[in-house]
Every structure is written in C-alpha cells, then in structure tokens.
C-alpha cells in the first residue's frame, strides 16, 4: 500500500479547527485529481483534530499513528468516494472511526462493557478537586473518558471537542440519531459521578 504523502512538519504542526465545508468540498475535488497542495491543506486542517480524537479512542500510541495514517491514506487515494451527502468533516471522521474500531478489535486490551452504565467513570480517589492544575484536570478527564465504552467515548468526544451535532455523529458512527442520544445520556450519567459541579464546566 502506497502511503499518502505527508506534508512537511511545519504544515503538520499547524492547529486544526472547525472549517468552512464549501472550502473543504473544493479541496476534496482537487484531491480527486491528486493535487498535492489541496491534500496538504486538508492534512493540516484535520491532522490535529483526528489525532486528538484517536488519542481518546485508542490507547497505544502506535495504534493512533497507524489509524491516522490509514485515514489520511483513504482521503488521498479514495477522495472520489465522498458523495457530498454529508459534510467533509463528517466523512473524514467516519473513516477514522471505522479504522479505530478495527484497530480496537485487533488489540488485546479489553474495553469497558457498554451495558455497565451504573459504574462510576473514575474511582473516588481519582476525582478532581476544585483547585487542580489544568494538567491534572485534563488527566482526570482522560481517565473518566477511558472508563466509557468506545461508542460512548466517541459520542462525547465528537460532541464536546469537535462540535458535531447528533445527526452528524449518527452518520459518523453509522447508527440512528436516537442511539447517539442514548449513548450520550449514559455517558453523561457516568461522567457526572466522577466530577463535582456541572459536567459542561469540565468538558
């Protein structure tokens, strides 16, 4: 498999964020013609966001890099598969999500059972205090998210950290919108048991 071309470290290090879908569509059309400059722009737009998403989905660092590379390979080599029925961001994150699930299925590290919704997301000894440093708070959030099932973790991550709507998340994870709502309900329930105060203050 020929890997997707990687932009220079300077490009790859640029921050990601929410982007105009019309411009993303134009870039994908250019990538269909294998225009490297267009792919580099998509790369620097989505690399940080995908990296953050996959770090929350996957544990071993090598799996994150593997899935990230596989996702961008699809964007580079199969851009014509984007049919325009969703946002480009939804299409790209759907690729990453499916790749992540396949990586998880190959990995031996067991994941929490999605049915165990009454279990706390983190042990009481690990609960963050009001005066924690930012680094400690982030570590506590990561610990709590790790305790969720993969599906619940993806729903929380895509909602709070990437700004996707429930219908968009349903497209990404290929399930009904009501299923996403149910996953979010149980995820929020479990996360609330780990943090003091409103959940939105932490996420």
C-alpha atoms as an extended CHARMM CRD file, in Angstrom:
* protein
*
       203  EXT
         1         1  UNK       CA              0.0000000000        0.0000000000        0.0000000000  PROA      1               0.0000000000
         2         2  UNK       CA              1.4290000000        3.3190000000       -1.0740000000  PROA      2               0.0000000000
         3         3  UNK       CA              1.1600000000        5.7540000000        1.8500000000  PROA      3               0.0000000000
         4         4  UNK       CA             -0.4470000000        9.1460000000        1.4870000000  PROA      4               0.0000000000
         5         5  UNK       CA              2.0980000000       11.9170000000        1.0160000000  PROA      5               0.0000000000
         6         6  UNK       CA              2.9540000000       13.6330000000        4.2750000000  PROA      6               0.0000000000
         7         7  UNK       CA              3.3120000000       17.4250000000        4.3480000000  PROA      7               0.0000000000
         8         8  UNK       CA              6.3510000000       18.9830000000        5.9290000000  PROA      8               0.0000000000
         9         9  UNK       CA              6.4840000000       19.0640000000        9.7690000000  PROA      9               0.0000000000
        10        10  UNK       CA              5.7630000000       22.7910000000        9.5830000000  PROA      10              0.0000000000
        11        11  UNK       CA              2.4300000000       22.1090000000        7.8830000000  PROA      11              0.0000000000
        12        12  UNK       CA              1.5520000000       19.1390000000       10.0450000000  PROA      12              0.0000000000
        13        13  UNK       CA              2.0930000000       21.1430000000       13.2200000000  PROA      13              0.0000000000
        14        14  UNK       CA             -0.4110000000       23.8620000000       12.3290000000  PROA      14              0.0000000000
        15        15  UNK       CA             -3.5050000000       23.8730000000       14.5600000000  PROA      15              0.0000000000
        16        16  UNK       CA             -6.7800000000       22.3760000000       13.4330000000  PROA      16              0.0000000000
        17        17  UNK       CA            -10.2810000000       23.6530000000       13.9740000000  PROA      17              0.0000000000
        18        18  UNK       CA            -13.7390000000       23.9320000000       12.5060000000  PROA      18              0.0000000000
        19        19  UNK       CA            -13.6530000000       24.7960000000        8.8200000000  PROA      19              0.0000000000
        20        20  UNK       CA            -15.9170000000       26.0070000000        6.0570000000  PROA      20              0.0000000000
        21        21  UNK       CA            -17.4680000000       22.9670000000        4.4070000000  PROA      21              0.0000000000
        22        22  UNK       CA            -17.6440000000       24.6280000000        0.9890000000  PROA      22              0.0000000000
        23        23  UNK       CA            -13.8800000000       25.0990000000        1.0290000000  PROA      23              0.0000000000
        24        24  UNK       CA            -13.3930000000       21.5310000000        2.2430000000  PROA      24              0.0000000000
        25        25  UNK       CA            -15.5080000000       20.2960000000       -0.6710000000  PROA      25              0.0000000000
        26        26  UNK       CA            -13.4010000000       22.2830000000       -3.1010000000  PROA      26              0.0000000000
        27        27  UNK       CA            -10.2620000000       20.7600000000       -1.6300000000  PROA      27              0.0000000000
        28        28  UNK       CA            -11.6460000000       17.2340000000       -1.8630000000  PROA      28              0.0000000000
        29        29  UNK       CA            -12.4830000000       17.8290000000       -5.5240000000  PROA      29              0.0000000000
        30        30  UNK       CA             -8.8710000000       18.8780000000       -6.0670000000  PROA      30              0.0000000000
        31        31  UNK       CA             -7.6010000000       15.8450000000       -4.1610000000  PROA      31              0.0000000000
        32        32  UNK       CA             -9.6430000000       13.6660000000       -6.5500000000  PROA      32              0.0000000000
        33        33  UNK       CA             -7.2790000000       14.9930000000       -9.2250000000  PROA      33              0.0000000000
        34        34  UNK       CA             -4.3520000000       14.1730000000       -6.9060000000  PROA      34              0.0000000000
        35        35  UNK       CA             -3.4150000000       17.8110000000       -6.3850000000  PROA      35              0.0000000000
        36        36  UNK       CA             -0.8750000000       17.6060000000       -3.5840000000  PROA      36              0.0000000000
        37        37  UNK       CA             -1.3470000000       21.1960000000       -2.4190000000  PROA      37              0.0000000000
        38        38  UNK       CA             -5.0460000000       20.5610000000       -1.7610000000  PROA      38              0.0000000000
        39        39  UNK       CA             -4.2480000000       17.4100000000        0.2100000000  PROA      39              0.0000000000
        40        40  UNK       CA             -1.6690000000       19.3000000000        2.2810000000  PROA      40              0.0000000000
        41        41  UNK       CA             -4.3200000000       21.8510000000        3.1950000000  PROA      41              0.0000000000
        42        42  UNK       CA             -6.7440000000       19.1350000000        4.2660000000  PROA      42              0.0000000000
        43        43  UNK       CA             -3.9250000000       17.4450000000        6.1310000000  PROA      43              0.0000000000
        44        44  UNK       CA             -3.0830000000       20.4700000000        8.2330000000  PROA      44              0.0000000000
        45        45  UNK       CA             -6.7670000000       21.1600000000        8.8270000000  PROA      45              0.0000000000
        46        46  UNK       CA             -7.6490000000       17.6860000000       10.0250000000  PROA      46              0.0000000000
        47        47  UNK       CA             -4.4570000000       16.1490000000       11.3830000000  PROA      47              0.0000000000
        48        48  UNK       CA             -4.7170000000       17.8490000000       14.8300000000  PROA      48              0.0000000000
        49        49  UNK       CA             -8.4270000000       17.0950000000       15.1760000000  PROA      49              0.0000000000
        50        50  UNK       CA             -8.0820000000       13.4710000000       14.1020000000  PROA      50              0.0000000000
        51        51  UNK       CA             -5.0580000000       12.9990000000       16.3300000000  PROA      51              0.0000000000
        52        52  UNK       CA             -6.9660000000       14.2560000000       19.3680000000  PROA      52              0.0000000000
        53        53  UNK       CA             -9.9950000000       12.1150000000       18.5330000000  PROA      53              0.0000000000
        54        54  UNK       CA             -7.9280000000        8.9660000000       18.0400000000  PROA      54              0.0000000000
        55        55  UNK       CA             -5.8840000000        9.5070000000       21.1930000000  PROA      55              0.0000000000
        56        56  UNK       CA             -9.1540000000        9.3530000000       23.1080000000  PROA      56              0.0000000000
        57        57  UNK       CA            -10.3670000000        6.3130000000       21.1700000000  PROA      57              0.0000000000
        58        58  UNK       CA             -7.1480000000        4.2780000000       21.2440000000  PROA      58              0.0000000000
        59        59  UNK       CA             -4.6260000000        3.5400000000       23.9720000000  PROA      59              0.0000000000
        60        60  UNK       CA             -1.2940000000        2.5300000000       22.3890000000  PROA      60              0.0000000000
        61        61  UNK       CA              0.4840000000        5.3630000000       20.6080000000  PROA      61              0.0000000000
        62        62  UNK       CA              1.4070000000        3.1630000000       17.6680000000  PROA      62              0.0000000000
        63        63  UNK       CA             -2.2850000000        2.4460000000       17.0370000000  PROA      63              0.0000000000
        64        64  UNK       CA             -3.0610000000        6.1670000000       16.9300000000  PROA      64              0.0000000000
        65        65  UNK       CA             -0.4020000000        6.7790000000       14.3020000000  PROA      65              0.0000000000
        66        66  UNK       CA             -1.4220000000        3.6920000000       12.3350000000  PROA      66              0.0000000000
        67        67  UNK       CA             -5.1060000000        4.6570000000       12.2040000000  PROA      67              0.0000000000
        68        68  UNK       CA             -4.3050000000        8.2910000000       11.4660000000  PROA      68              0.0000000000
        69        69  UNK       CA             -2.0980000000        7.2670000000        8.5440000000  PROA      69              0.0000000000
        70        70  UNK       CA             -4.7450000000        4.8260000000        7.2750000000  PROA      70              0.0000000000
        71        71  UNK       CA             -7.4330000000        7.5050000000        7.4540000000  PROA      71              0.0000000000
        72        72  UNK       CA             -5.4120000000       10.0560000000        5.5160000000  PROA      72              0.0000000000
        73        73  UNK       CA             -4.4530000000        7.3590000000        3.0110000000  PROA      73              0.0000000000
        74        74  UNK       CA             -8.1410000000        6.9020000000        2.2320000000  PROA      74              0.0000000000
        75        75  UNK       CA             -8.6290000000       10.6620000000        1.8830000000  PROA      75              0.0000000000
        76        76  UNK       CA             -5.7170000000       10.8410000000       -0.5550000000  PROA      76              0.0000000000
        77        77  UNK       CA             -6.4360000000        7.7360000000       -2.6070000000  PROA      77              0.0000000000
        78        78  UNK       CA            -10.2220000000        7.4710000000       -2.4230000000  PROA      78              0.0000000000
        79        79  UNK       CA            -11.4100000000       11.0660000000       -2.3490000000  PROA      79              0.0000000000
        80        80  UNK       CA            -13.8650000000       10.2500000000       -5.1310000000  PROA      80              0.0000000000
        81        81  UNK       CA            -15.8420000000        8.1860000000       -2.6170000000  PROA      81              0.0000000000
        82        82  UNK       CA            -17.0230000000       11.3920000000       -0.9770000000  PROA      82              0.0000000000
        83        83  UNK       CA            -20.5610000000       11.6480000000       -2.3710000000  PROA      83              0.0000000000
        84        84  UNK       CA            -21.4970000000       15.0480000000       -0.9980000000  PROA      84              0.0000000000
        85        85  UNK       CA            -24.3910000000       13.8320000000        1.1820000000  PROA      85              0.0000000000
        86        86  UNK       CA            -22.6050000000       14.9270000000        4.3680000000  PROA      86              0.0000000000
        87        87  UNK       CA            -20.0280000000       17.4650000000        5.4230000000  PROA      87              0.0000000000
        88        88  UNK       CA            -16.4480000000       16.6480000000        4.5230000000  PROA      88              0.0000000000
        89        89  UNK       CA            -15.5900000000       16.6270000000        8.2250000000  PROA      89              0.0000000000
        90        90  UNK       CA            -18.3000000000       14.0260000000        8.8570000000  PROA      90              0.0000000000
        91        91  UNK       CA            -16.9310000000       11.8470000000        6.0390000000  PROA      91              0.0000000000
        92        92  UNK       CA            -13.3360000000       12.0560000000        7.2780000000  PROA      92              0.0000000000
        93        93  UNK       CA            -14.2380000000       11.3670000000       10.9120000000  PROA      93              0.0000000000
        94        94  UNK       CA            -16.3910000000        8.4230000000        9.8160000000  PROA      94              0.0000000000
        95        95  UNK       CA            -13.3460000000        6.9180000000        8.1130000000  PROA      95              0.0000000000
        96        96  UNK       CA            -11.2580000000        7.4680000000       11.2550000000  PROA      96              0.0000000000
        97        97  UNK       CA            -13.9540000000        5.9680000000       13.4850000000  PROA      97              0.0000000000
        98        98  UNK       CA            -14.2670000000        2.8020000000       11.4120000000  PROA      98              0.0000000000
        99        99  UNK       CA            -10.4970000000        2.4250000000       11.2630000000  PROA      99              0.0000000000
       100       100  UNK       CA            -10.2800000000        2.9180000000       15.0380000000  PROA      100             0.0000000000
       101       101  UNK       CA            -12.8930000000        0.2360000000       15.7170000000  PROA      101             0.0000000000
       102       102  UNK       CA            -10.9910000000       -2.2090000000       13.5110000000  PROA      102             0.0000000000
       103       103  UNK       CA             -7.7830000000       -1.4000000000       15.3990000000  PROA      103             0.0000000000
       104       104  UNK       CA             -9.5430000000       -1.9370000000       18.7280000000  PROA      104             0.0000000000
       105       105  UNK       CA            -10.8810000000       -5.2840000000       17.5830000000  PROA      105             0.0000000000
       106       106  UNK       CA             -7.3200000000       -6.4170000000       16.8570000000  PROA      106             0.0000000000
       107       107  UNK       CA             -5.9730000000       -5.2050000000       20.1860000000  PROA      107             0.0000000000
       108       108  UNK       CA             -5.9730000000       -7.3870000000       23.2750000000  PROA      108             0.0000000000
       109       109  UNK       CA             -6.6280000000       -4.6260000000       25.8150000000  PROA      109             0.0000000000
       110       110  UNK       CA            -10.2600000000       -5.1520000000       26.9590000000  PROA      110             0.0000000000
       111       111  UNK       CA            -12.7200000000       -2.2550000000       26.8280000000  PROA      111             0.0000000000
       112       112  UNK       CA            -15.4610000000       -1.4970000000       29.3620000000  PROA      112             0.0000000000
       113       113  UNK       CA            -18.8590000000       -3.0740000000       28.7340000000  PROA      113             0.0000000000
       114       114  UNK       CA            -21.2880000000       -0.5310000000       27.2980000000  PROA      114             0.0000000000
       115       115  UNK       CA            -24.0940000000       -2.0920000000       29.3550000000  PROA      115             0.0000000000
       116       116  UNK       CA            -22.4210000000       -1.2790000000       32.6690000000  PROA      116             0.0000000000
       117       117  UNK       CA            -23.8800000000        2.2250000000       32.7650000000  PROA      117             0.0000000000
       118       118  UNK       CA            -24.2180000000        2.3220000000       36.5470000000  PROA      118             0.0000000000
       119       119  UNK       CA            -20.4690000000        2.0870000000       37.1560000000  PROA      119             0.0000000000
       120       120  UNK       CA            -18.6170000000        5.3280000000       38.0290000000  PROA      120             0.0000000000
       121       121  UNK       CA            -16.3010000000        6.6850000000       35.3500000000  PROA      121             0.0000000000
       122       122  UNK       CA            -13.4120000000        7.0300000000       37.7820000000  PROA      122             0.0000000000
       123       123  UNK       CA            -12.5630000000        5.8670000000       41.2780000000  PROA      123             0.0000000000
       124       124  UNK       CA            -13.3410000000        8.3080000000       44.0720000000  PROA      124             0.0000000000
       125       125  UNK       CA             -9.6450000000        8.6140000000       44.8420000000  PROA      125             0.0000000000
       126       126  UNK       CA             -9.1300000000        9.9240000000       41.3310000000  PROA      126             0.0000000000
       127       127  UNK       CA            -11.8360000000       12.5930000000       41.4670000000  PROA      127             0.0000000000
       128       128  UNK       CA            -10.5070000000       16.0550000000       40.6050000000  PROA      128             0.0000000000
       129       129  UNK       CA            -10.5700000000       18.7790000000       43.2490000000  PROA      129             0.0000000000
       130       130  UNK       CA            -11.6580000000       22.3300000000       42.6180000000  PROA      130             0.0000000000
       131       131  UNK       CA             -8.1040000000       23.6790000000       42.7260000000  PROA      131             0.0000000000
       132       132  UNK       CA             -6.4720000000       21.1740000000       40.4530000000  PROA      132             0.0000000000
       133       133  UNK       CA             -3.9780000000       22.3820000000       37.9240000000  PROA      133             0.0000000000
       134       134  UNK       CA             -5.0740000000       22.3290000000       34.2960000000  PROA      134             0.0000000000
       135       135  UNK       CA             -2.8200000000       19.3440000000       33.6270000000  PROA      135             0.0000000000
       136       136  UNK       CA             -4.3680000000       17.3950000000       36.4940000000  PROA      136             0.0000000000
       137       137  UNK       CA             -7.8580000000       18.2490000000       35.3250000000  PROA      137             0.0000000000
       138       138  UNK       CA             -7.0680000000       17.0640000000       31.8220000000  PROA      138             0.0000000000
       139       139  UNK       CA             -5.6420000000       13.8420000000       33.2080000000  PROA      139             0.0000000000
       140       140  UNK       CA             -8.8130000000       13.3110000000       35.2450000000  PROA      140             0.0000000000
       141       141  UNK       CA            -10.9840000000       13.9240000000       32.1780000000  PROA      141             0.0000000000
       142       142  UNK       CA             -8.9210000000       11.4440000000       30.1640000000  PROA      142             0.0000000000
       143       143  UNK       CA             -9.2450000000        8.8530000000       32.9330000000  PROA      143             0.0000000000
       144       144  UNK       CA            -13.0080000000        9.3230000000       33.0810000000  PROA      144             0.0000000000
       145       145  UNK       CA            -13.3670000000        9.0800000000       29.3160000000  PROA      145             0.0000000000
       146       146  UNK       CA            -11.2400000000        5.9330000000       29.2290000000  PROA      146             0.0000000000
       147       147  UNK       CA            -13.7880000000        4.2860000000       31.5250000000  PROA      147             0.0000000000
       148       148  UNK       CA            -16.5400000000        4.6920000000       28.9540000000  PROA      148             0.0000000000
       149       149  UNK       CA            -17.2580000000        2.2180000000       26.1900000000  PROA      149             0.0000000000
       150       150  UNK       CA            -15.7460000000        3.0400000000       22.8090000000  PROA      150             0.0000000000
       151       151  UNK       CA            -19.1410000000        4.1040000000       21.4280000000  PROA      151             0.0000000000
       152       152  UNK       CA            -19.9090000000        6.3520000000       24.3920000000  PROA      152             0.0000000000
       153       153  UNK       CA            -16.4240000000        7.8520000000       24.3340000000  PROA      153             0.0000000000
       154       154  UNK       CA            -16.7620000000        8.6610000000       20.6420000000  PROA      154             0.0000000000
       155       155  UNK       CA            -20.1240000000       10.3550000000       21.2060000000  PROA      155             0.0000000000
       156       156  UNK       CA            -18.7210000000       12.5530000000       23.9870000000  PROA      156             0.0000000000
       157       157  UNK       CA            -15.5540000000       13.3740000000       22.0780000000  PROA      157             0.0000000000
       158       158  UNK       CA            -17.3710000000       14.2660000000       18.8610000000  PROA      158             0.0000000000
       159       159  UNK       CA            -19.9530000000       16.3800000000       20.6990000000  PROA      159             0.0000000000
       160       160  UNK       CA            -17.8400000000       18.3270000000       23.1680000000  PROA      160             0.0000000000
       161       161  UNK       CA            -14.4510000000       18.5490000000       21.4730000000  PROA      161             0.0000000000
       162       162  UNK       CA            -15.3190000000       18.5910000000       17.7670000000  PROA      162             0.0000000000
       163       163  UNK       CA            -18.6930000000       20.3180000000       17.6530000000  PROA      163             0.0000000000
       164       164  UNK       CA            -20.6430000000       17.6880000000       15.7290000000  PROA      164             0.0000000000
       165       165  UNK       CA            -24.4240000000       17.5260000000       16.0610000000  PROA      165             0.0000000000
       166       166  UNK       CA            -26.1780000000       14.2870000000       16.9970000000  PROA      166             0.0000000000
       167       167  UNK       CA            -27.3450000000       13.6700000000       13.3910000000  PROA      167             0.0000000000
       168       168  UNK       CA            -23.7620000000       14.1950000000       12.1800000000  PROA      168             0.0000000000
       169       169  UNK       CA            -22.4280000000       11.8100000000       14.8290000000  PROA      169             0.0000000000
       170       170  UNK       CA            -25.0450000000        9.2750000000       13.7190000000  PROA      170             0.0000000000
       171       171  UNK       CA            -23.5870000000        9.4890000000       10.2080000000  PROA      171             0.0000000000
       172       172  UNK       CA            -20.0460000000        9.0780000000       11.5170000000  PROA      172             0.0000000000
       173       173  UNK       CA            -20.7500000000        6.0270000000       13.6820000000  PROA      173             0.0000000000
       174       174  UNK       CA            -23.4480000000        4.6550000000       11.3420000000  PROA      174             0.0000000000
       175       175  UNK       CA            -26.3220000000        4.3320000000       13.7850000000  PROA      175             0.0000000000
       176       176  UNK       CA            -29.6980000000        6.0510000000       14.3730000000  PROA      176             0.0000000000
       177       177  UNK       CA            -29.6520000000        9.5090000000       15.9340000000  PROA      177             0.0000000000
       178       178  UNK       CA            -31.6800000000        8.2040000000       18.8860000000  PROA      178             0.0000000000
       179       179  UNK       CA            -28.9100000000        5.6880000000       19.5690000000  PROA      179             0.0000000000
       180       180  UNK       CA            -26.3860000000        8.5210000000       19.7660000000  PROA      180             0.0000000000
       181       181  UNK       CA            -28.6710000000       10.3330000000       22.2180000000  PROA      181             0.0000000000
       182       182  UNK       CA            -28.9040000000        7.2040000000       24.3480000000  PROA      182             0.0000000000
       183       183  UNK       CA            -25.1350000000        6.7680000000       24.3720000000  PROA      183             0.0000000000
       184       184  UNK       CA            -24.6980000000       10.4120000000       25.3910000000  PROA      184             0.0000000000
       185       185  UNK       CA            -27.2730000000       10.0340000000       28.1710000000  PROA      185             0.0000000000
       186       186  UNK       CA            -25.4370000000        7.0950000000       29.7180000000  PROA      186             0.0000000000
       187       187  UNK       CA            -22.0220000000        8.6620000000       29.1260000000  PROA      187             0.0000000000
       188       188  UNK       CA            -23.0220000000       11.9090000000       30.8440000000  PROA      188             0.0000000000
       189       189  UNK       CA            -24.5170000000        9.9270000000       33.7160000000  PROA      189             0.0000000000
       190       190  UNK       CA            -21.2520000000        8.0760000000       34.2740000000  PROA      190             0.0000000000
       191       191  UNK       CA            -19.0760000000       11.1630000000       33.8590000000  PROA      191             0.0000000000
       192       192  UNK       CA            -21.1540000000       13.2000000000       36.3090000000  PROA      192             0.0000000000
       193       193  UNK       CA            -20.3020000000       10.6810000000       39.0230000000  PROA      193             0.0000000000
       194       194  UNK       CA            -16.6060000000       11.4940000000       38.5350000000  PROA      194             0.0000000000
       195       195  UNK       CA            -16.7400000000       15.2910000000       38.6810000000  PROA      195             0.0000000000
       196       196  UNK       CA            -18.0180000000       17.9010000000       41.0710000000  PROA      196             0.0000000000
       197       197  UNK       CA            -20.2830000000       20.5630000000       39.5890000000  PROA      197             0.0000000000
       198       198  UNK       CA            -21.8520000000       20.7910000000       36.1280000000  PROA      198             0.0000000000
       199       199  UNK       CA            -20.3190000000       18.4560000000       33.5610000000  PROA      199             0.0000000000
       200       200  UNK       CA            -20.0910000000       21.2660000000       30.9950000000  PROA      200             0.0000000000
       201       201  UNK       CA            -17.6660000000       23.1040000000       33.2930000000  PROA      201             0.0000000000
       202       202  UNK       CA            -15.1880000000       20.2380000000       32.8860000000  PROA      202             0.0000000000
       203       203  UNK       CA            -15.7060000000       19.4080000000       29.2170000000  PROA      203             0.0000000000
